[in-house]
């Protein structure tokens, strides 16, 4: 079953676990990691920072063996596609919303895209809900948890000056948590505390809202090795990715955020086996080509993020060998 919901609006913040919002302090370069598995080389695909011209739309249709990736002009188009995919057991695992300054509409308005990543033959059911307030979103999160569904992915986006929260729910049980903080150090403290309770961060959103930076995280049950790092340098982030991949700790979620004149790369790691490619392009077409190439080689796209950096839109993706 797949059930979309559009935007009621209310304002407030409440969680099953209390939420704290604290004035932002200077963030550390990197957060502390958790316990790691013994080091073991797995043969990691080198990442590519590919600068290439063009941001042409390539809304790809057609089912893929390991994942599906599509881009739409409207949220309703995304929902329509998700309903069709869900009827065949293919469920959304990641949603991204990006305002692309490079493809402005007539009149100068920015073009907005809604990007979906699907698991193929996932079975079960899924729900997507979207709200224009944090309080409405967290109320739905509580209601869904009571019905046996767990939030797996959250997308926080700024659209026409307003903040929207979009979530993907799948059946689940056990512990769970959802927190939103205005301080990196406070978020890291919560991450450490919940990790000790065998809850693992599975998704992070870093957003700029009204001159402030917010960190929103989703936790699900887990007792495996884990890590959380953030850098303001792509090569440093890639170096950390290589090191952890060799320790069988795999990148499962990546977030790229522009703050002033700095770009921050934030990554969530969990235990994993096989190869864990990481690629970054400033062309949607090139990103789609890489996705098709890796899909044909037996890799599943597990997370992607789109970011506006200067006058360029970048697409960063993480794959897992199946």
C-alpha positions as CSV (number, residue, x, y, z in Angstrom):
1,X,0.0,0.0,0.0
2,X,1.2,3.5,-0.8
3,X,-0.5,6.6,0.5
4,X,0.5,10.2,-0.3
5,X,-0.4,13.2,1.7
6,X,-0.1,16.9,0.9
7,X,0.5,19.9,3.0
8,X,-1.5,20.9,6.1
9,X,0.3,23.7,8.0
10,X,0.9,24.4,11.7
11,X,4.0,25.4,13.6
12,X,5.7,23.9,16.7
13,X,8.2,21.2,17.5
14,X,7.5,18.0,19.5
15,X,8.9,14.5,19.5
16,X,8.5,11.3,21.4
17,X,11.9,12.1,22.7
18,X,12.1,15.8,23.5
19,X,13.6,18.1,20.9
20,X,16.2,20.7,21.8
21,X,17.0,23.7,19.7
22,X,20.1,25.6,20.8
23,X,21.8,28.6,19.2
24,X,24.4,27.3,16.7
25,X,28.0,27.2,17.9
26,X,31.1,26.8,15.8
27,X,31.0,23.2,14.5
28,X,34.0,20.9,14.9
29,X,35.6,19.7,11.7
30,X,34.5,16.1,12.4
31,X,32.4,14.2,14.8
32,X,33.5,11.2,16.8
33,X,33.1,7.8,15.2
34,X,31.8,4.6,16.9
35,X,33.5,1.3,17.2
36,X,34.9,-0.2,14.0
37,X,35.2,-3.7,12.7
38,X,38.7,-5.0,12.2
39,X,40.3,-3.5,9.1
40,X,39.9,-5.5,5.9
41,X,40.5,-4.3,2.3
42,X,37.4,-4.8,0.1
43,X,38.5,-3.2,-3.2
44,X,36.7,0.2,-3.2
45,X,35.7,1.9,-6.4
46,X,37.5,5.3,-6.6
47,X,35.2,8.3,-6.4
48,X,35.1,10.8,-9.3
49,X,34.7,14.6,-9.0
50,X,33.5,15.1,-12.5
51,X,33.1,18.6,-13.9
52,X,31.2,18.5,-17.1
53,X,28.9,20.9,-19.0
54,X,25.2,20.6,-19.2
55,X,22.2,20.1,-16.8
56,X,19.7,18.7,-19.3
57,X,16.7,16.8,-18.0
58,X,16.8,13.1,-18.4
59,X,13.7,11.9,-16.6
60,X,14.4,8.2,-16.8
61,X,11.5,5.7,-16.9
62,X,11.6,2.0,-17.0
63,X,12.4,-0.5,-14.3
64,X,15.9,-1.3,-13.2
65,X,17.3,-4.5,-11.7
66,X,18.8,-2.9,-8.6
67,X,17.3,0.6,-8.2
68,X,15.3,3.2,-10.0
69,X,16.1,6.9,-10.3
70,X,13.8,9.5,-11.6
71,X,13.4,13.3,-11.6
72,X,10.1,15.3,-11.8
73,X,8.9,18.9,-12.1
74,X,6.2,18.5,-9.4
75,X,5.6,16.7,-6.1
76,X,2.3,15.3,-7.5
77,X,4.2,13.7,-10.5
78,X,6.6,12.1,-8.0
79,X,3.7,10.7,-6.0
80,X,1.9,9.4,-9.1
81,X,5.1,7.5,-10.1
82,X,5.5,6.2,-6.6
83,X,2.0,4.8,-6.5
84,X,2.6,3.0,-9.8
85,X,6.0,1.7,-8.7
86,X,4.5,0.5,-5.3
87,X,1.9,-1.6,-7.1
88,X,4.8,-3.7,-8.4
89,X,6.6,-4.0,-5.1
90,X,9.1,-1.2,-5.8
91,X,9.3,1.4,-3.0
92,X,10.8,4.8,-2.5
93,X,13.9,4.8,-0.3
94,X,15.1,8.4,-0.8
95,X,13.5,11.8,-1.9
96,X,15.4,14.9,-2.8
97,X,14.1,18.4,-3.6
98,X,16.4,20.8,-5.3
99,X,16.0,24.4,-6.6
100,X,18.2,24.6,-9.7
101,X,19.3,28.2,-10.4
102,X,20.8,27.0,-13.7
103,X,17.4,26.2,-15.3
104,X,15.3,29.2,-14.4
105,X,11.8,29.4,-15.7
106,X,10.5,32.3,-17.8
107,X,10.2,35.3,-15.6
108,X,13.3,34.4,-13.6
109,X,11.7,31.8,-11.2
110,X,14.0,29.0,-10.2
111,X,13.2,25.5,-11.5
112,X,12.4,23.0,-8.7
113,X,13.0,19.3,-9.1
114,X,11.7,16.3,-7.1
115,X,14.0,13.3,-7.3
116,X,13.1,9.8,-6.2
117,X,15.3,6.7,-5.6
118,X,13.4,3.4,-5.5
119,X,14.2,-0.1,-4.2
120,X,13.3,-2.7,-6.7
121,X,11.2,-5.8,-5.6
122,X,11.3,-4.6,-2.0
123,X,7.9,-6.0,-1.2
124,X,5.8,-4.9,1.7
125,X,4.2,-1.4,1.8
126,X,5.3,2.2,2.0
127,X,3.9,5.6,2.8
128,X,5.0,9.1,1.8
129,X,3.7,12.1,3.7
130,X,4.6,15.8,3.2
131,X,3.8,18.7,5.6
132,X,4.5,22.4,5.8
133,X,5.2,22.3,9.5
134,X,7.5,20.4,11.9
135,X,4.6,19.8,14.4
136,X,2.4,18.3,11.8
137,X,5.2,16.1,10.5
138,X,6.2,14.8,14.0
139,X,2.5,14.1,14.8
140,X,2.3,11.9,11.7
141,X,5.6,10.3,12.7
142,X,4.1,9.4,16.1
143,X,0.8,8.2,14.5
144,X,2.7,6.0,12.0
145,X,4.9,4.5,14.7
146,X,1.8,3.5,16.7
147,X,0.5,1.7,13.5
148,X,3.7,-0.3,13.1
149,X,5.5,2.0,10.6
150,X,9.0,3.5,11.0
151,X,10.4,6.6,9.3
152,X,13.3,5.7,7.1
153,X,14.0,8.9,5.2
154,X,13.3,12.6,5.7
155,X,13.7,15.4,3.2
156,X,13.7,19.0,4.6
157,X,13.4,21.5,1.8
158,X,13.0,25.3,1.4
159,X,10.3,26.1,-1.2
160,X,9.2,29.7,-1.9
161,X,10.5,30.8,1.5
162,X,8.8,28.0,3.5
163,X,10.2,24.8,5.0
164,X,8.6,21.5,4.0
165,X,9.1,18.1,5.6
166,X,8.7,14.9,3.4
167,X,9.0,11.5,4.9
168,X,9.1,7.8,3.7
169,X,7.7,5.2,6.1
170,X,8.1,1.4,5.9
171,X,6.8,-1.4,8.2
172,X,9.0,-1.9,11.2
173,X,9.3,-2.5,15.0
174,X,11.7,-1.8,17.8
175,X,13.2,1.5,18.9
176,X,13.2,4.7,16.9
177,X,14.0,8.4,17.2
178,X,13.7,11.7,15.3
179,X,15.5,14.8,16.4
180,X,16.1,18.2,15.0
181,X,18.7,20.6,16.4
182,X,20.2,24.0,15.6
183,X,23.6,23.0,16.8
184,X,26.1,20.5,15.3
185,X,27.6,19.7,18.7
186,X,24.2,19.2,20.3
187,X,23.3,16.9,17.4
188,X,26.5,14.9,17.8
189,X,25.8,14.6,21.6
190,X,22.4,13.1,20.8
191,X,23.9,10.8,18.2
192,X,26.3,9.4,20.8
193,X,23.6,9.0,23.4
194,X,21.3,7.2,21.1
195,X,24.1,5.0,19.7
196,X,24.7,3.7,23.2
197,X,21.0,2.7,23.3
198,X,21.5,0.6,20.2
199,X,19.9,3.1,17.9
200,X,21.7,3.9,14.7
201,X,21.5,7.1,12.6
202,X,20.1,6.2,9.2
203,X,19.4,9.6,7.6
204,X,20.6,13.1,8.3
205,X,19.3,16.4,6.7
206,X,21.4,19.6,7.0
207,X,19.4,22.7,5.9
208,X,19.8,26.4,5.9
209,X,16.6,28.2,7.2
210,X,16.5,31.9,7.8
211,X,20.2,32.2,8.3
212,X,20.4,29.3,10.7
213,X,21.6,25.7,10.1
214,X,19.4,22.8,11.2
215,X,20.4,19.2,11.7
216,X,17.5,16.6,11.4
217,X,18.2,12.9,12.1
218,X,16.3,9.6,11.8
219,X,17.3,6.7,14.0
220,X,16.4,3.0,13.8
221,X,17.5,-0.1,15.8
222,X,21.0,-1.4,15.3
223,X,24.1,-2.7,17.1
224,X,26.6,-2.6,14.3
225,X,29.7,-0.4,13.9
226,X,28.9,3.1,12.9
227,X,30.4,6.5,12.2
228,X,29.4,10.2,11.7
229,X,31.8,12.7,10.1
230,X,31.6,16.1,8.6
231,X,34.3,18.0,6.6
232,X,34.4,21.3,4.7
233,X,36.7,19.7,2.1
234,X,35.7,17.1,-0.5
235,X,39.1,15.4,-0.7
236,X,39.1,15.1,3.1
237,X,35.6,13.5,3.0
238,X,36.7,11.1,0.3
239,X,39.8,10.1,2.3
240,X,37.6,9.3,5.3
241,X,35.2,7.3,3.0
242,X,38.2,5.2,1.7
243,X,39.5,4.6,5.3
244,X,36.2,3.4,6.6
245,X,35.3,1.4,3.5
246,X,38.5,-0.6,4.1
247,X,37.3,-1.2,7.7
248,X,33.9,-2.6,6.3
249,X,32.1,0.5,7.5
250,X,30.1,1.8,4.6
251,X,28.7,5.2,3.8
252,X,24.9,5.0,3.8
253,X,23.9,8.6,3.7
254,X,25.6,11.8,2.5
255,X,24.5,15.4,2.8
256,X,26.1,18.4,1.1
257,X,25.3,21.9,2.4
258,X,26.5,25.3,1.4
259,X,27.0,27.7,4.4
260,X,28.4,31.1,3.5
261,X,31.5,30.5,1.4
262,X,32.0,26.9,2.7
263,X,30.6,23.6,1.5
264,X,30.1,21.0,4.2
265,X,30.1,17.2,3.4
266,X,28.4,15.2,6.1
267,X,28.3,11.4,6.1
268,X,26.6,8.6,8.0
269,X,28.3,5.2,8.1
270,X,27.1,1.7,9.0
271,X,28.7,-1.8,8.9
272,X,28.7,-3.2,5.3
273,X,30.4,-5.7,3.0
274,X,31.3,-5.5,-0.7
275,X,32.1,-2.3,-2.5
276,X,30.6,1.1,-1.7
277,X,31.1,3.6,-4.6
278,X,30.8,7.3,-4.2
279,X,30.5,9.7,-7.1
280,X,29.8,13.3,-7.6
281,X,28.8,15.2,-10.8
282,X,27.6,18.7,-11.7
283,X,25.5,17.3,-14.5
284,X,22.2,15.4,-14.1
285,X,22.8,13.6,-17.4
286,X,26.3,12.4,-16.3
287,X,24.9,11.3,-12.9
288,X,22.2,9.3,-14.7
289,X,24.8,7.7,-16.9
290,X,26.9,6.6,-13.9
291,X,23.8,5.2,-12.2
292,X,22.9,3.1,-15.3
293,X,26.5,1.9,-15.6
294,X,26.7,0.9,-11.9
295,X,23.3,-0.7,-12.0
296,X,24.4,-2.9,-14.8
297,X,27.4,-3.9,-12.7
298,X,25.3,-5.0,-9.8
299,X,25.3,-1.9,-7.6
300,X,22.3,-0.4,-5.9
301,X,21.9,3.4,-5.4
302,X,21.3,3.7,-1.7
303,X,21.4,7.5,-1.3
304,X,21.8,10.6,-3.3
305,X,21.8,14.3,-2.6
306,X,21.5,17.4,-4.8
307,X,23.1,20.7,-3.8
308,X,23.2,24.2,-5.2
309,X,26.8,25.5,-4.9
310,X,27.5,28.8,-6.5
311,X,26.1,28.7,-10.0
312,X,26.3,24.9,-10.2
313,X,24.0,22.1,-9.2
314,X,25.9,19.0,-7.9
315,X,24.5,15.4,-7.6
316,X,26.3,13.2,-5.1
317,X,25.5,9.5,-4.9
318,X,26.4,6.4,-2.8
319,X,26.1,2.9,-4.1
320,X,26.2,-0.5,-2.5
321,X,27.4,-3.7,-4.2
322,X,24.7,-6.4,-4.0
